[in-house]
Amino acid sequence: MVSFLKISFDWISNPTLLKIVTNPYLLFAIGLVLLIKGGDWFVDGASGIAQKFHVPEILIGATVVSIGTTLPEVMVSAGAAFRGNSGIAYGNALGSIICNTALIAALTIAIRPSKADRKPLILPVVFFFLAAAVYVAVAYVTKDFSRGVGILLLVMFVVYMTLTVRQAVRGSGAKKAAAEASAEDGAGKSEESEEKSEEKPRALWFLLVLLVVGAALIAVGADLLVDNAEIIASRFGVPDSVIALTIVALGTSLPELVTAITSLIKGHSSLSLGNIIGANLFNIVLVSGTAITIRPFGLPCDKSIAGINSSLLVDIPVVLFVMLVLTIPTLRRERLSRVQGIVLLATYAAFITFQVISAVCL
């Protein structure tokens, strides 16, 4: 027994093995995988529980799915805030908005343009630009994200969720009334469809396990992501905000990417639009609001252009530009066009190119 323990200890303490298992690139990749899988399980568990208790499906999508896909950003920014790393906490939210809009949504639009219903988009779009106005005012005027600002953003999140739930419940009630007034044949088909969708329901205990394990994986994955992103950034002399705006932002946006790809494969590219806009809103009011409330910080100044903070000249204007390109034409025409997707993809390519060049030259 003693010899077995000695062999086990020698194997575990082997320098080569330790070097492999503590490699920041490997741990960073593991963090990304845990975030993706954790977000997937969390959403499955929460959605399954909601369906089991007969919560309207539209309400599930408007609340659980959007929050679930934004959880990685929340955990990463909150973890960075606890460590006092304002660059990651600040850059992750902005980078995720740019990635969600100019890469993920843009790909689905460019490949398969589709119609988009204006009515359900109005509320999240209005709240996004209201929250963005608060964020921009603080960044350009005071340059100090105080705890009061964080609390205000979280209050906006609560107000938005309250209005969304009320809107979803009213919409569900109207649809139910319309279904009851429809022809008997149509009602029969609806009942048959519901029966098929409820085949082989998952047990409540299993859904709870998915929920808890998913949340745990998200927490561990976010911790690994932040810690090793900082190590990688310091090794190459890359500012934390640049890492957050690019690699971390793309990693935490992967749940939205999975949703978009699934919708595209099924021929419903517009289905992910509401989730993208909702996730972008949550990146400001929930992700940034949580990070700022935990530990207030000033506007990061990792790099500048002609003496002016580059975030004020590039990052924030790009966030506003891509959201305007995505939302305004869509609300006016009730349709997503391929031109929008191409413009957004070109913007993302230019943004990433700037970040890479600025990391080397600025």
Secondary structure, 3 states (H helix, E strand, C coil): CHHHHHHHHHHHCCHHHHHHHCCHHHHHHHHHHHHHHHHHHHHHHHHHHHHHCCCCHHHHHHHHHHHHHHHHHHHHHHHHHHCCCHHHHHHHHHHHHHHHHHHHHHHHHHHCCCECCCHHHHHHHHHHHHHHHHHHHHHHHHCEECHHHHHHHHHHHHHHHHHHHHHHHHHHHHHHHHHHHCCHHHHHHHHHHHHHHCCCCCCHHHHHHHHHHHHHHHHHHHHHHHHHHHHHHHHHCCCHHHHHHHHHHHHHCHHHHHHHHHHHHCCCCCHHHHHHHHHHHHHHHHHHHHHHHHCCEECCCCCEECCEEHHHHHHHHHHHHHHHHHHHHHHHHCECCHHHHHHHHHHHHHHHHHHHHHHHHC
